């Protein structure tokens, strides 16, 4: 699934949670977190893979990756 690498991940520090929060803008509800930036990025990749697999298993359309523009 090479396209998994092309989804955008927003990784932001949360003072409240004291963790890095990951959001994938193209995939509604796809969020995760990590104690370090590296852990958050790894968790983000795993969340993307899981999200896509579930939606494909349900027969739902998976949005294509695109470049995030702030």
Buried (B, 14 or more C-beta within 10 A) or exposed (E): EEEBEEBBBEBEEEEEEEBBBBBBBBBEEBBBBBEEEEBBBBBBBEBBEEBBEEBEEEEEEBBEBEEEEE
